[in-house]
Amino acid sequence: MSPITTIVIHDPALLAKLATSDGTIVFRGPNGECVRMADPVPAGQLPAGIKSPITDEEFQEARKRADSGISLEEFWQKVERGEWR
């Protein structure tokens, strides 16, 4: 997986443009040169080229079972013990 770089944008107009853009976003410097390109990933979807090892049907079946997971309390206990990071 690629490292993630976080850039905080405070300009409301730019935030609105980014939030409503479709397709590839091209970031340009003051002289018009391409600095970086980014492809937005819609919420709830995996990036292009990434495939879940579990199908949607398998998720649906697992949710129907009574033993389909652990409680939030059990999860945090495992995290505190170092079992999950």
Secondary structure, DSSP 8 states (H G I E B T S, - for coil): -----------HHHHHHHHH--S-EEEE-TTS-EEEEE----TT---TT---SS-HHHHHHHHHSTTS---HHHHHHHHHHTS--
